[in-house]
Amino acid sequence: MAAENTSPSSDTTGADAIDVAIAKGIDFDGSPIPTAKLDLYHKVMGLEAGRQRSGVSNTMRSRIVRIGAKHIPQDELNQLLAGADFAPLKDKEVAFYYGGK
């Protein structure tokens, strides 16, 4: 029988890696996440879960901008947004996500 890979870094990629680690209460380095941090996280996420949403397209665009700005140059992200019929980057988004680069 093959040994199971249980290294702390084995599940640190993908969109749900953080959620899985939080659910386990274990950080990627194998250390426990302090209870105070978990409690605050769950409190704030509970508040967010009860918030009225403005629409799926707005949320999709927001996520695309927030995450895309980490991986995609500004001009390219703007082109991708336009190509998908989303609004282009706003001045405040450019300043926030690209201002320090």
C-alpha positions, 0 to 999 in steps of 0.5 A: 500500500502506498504511503499517503502524502500528508505534507502540509503543502500538499493541498495549498493550491486551488480556489478552495484550498483556504476554505479546506484549511479553515474548515480543518483549523490547520494552516498550510504549515501544519500549525493550528489556526488560533481559535480567536482568528477562526472565531472572528473569521466565522463571525465576519463570514456569517455577516457576509452570508446574510448580506443582500447581493447586487447580482451575479454579474456584479459579483463575478466582475468584482472577483475577476478584478480582485483576483485577476489583478494579481495575475494579469497586467492592467491593459490585458485585464481591461481587454478581457473585461471588455471582451466579456462585456463587463465594465472596464476597470474603474480609476479607483480599482486601477489605483488600488490594484495597480497603483503600487506596481 
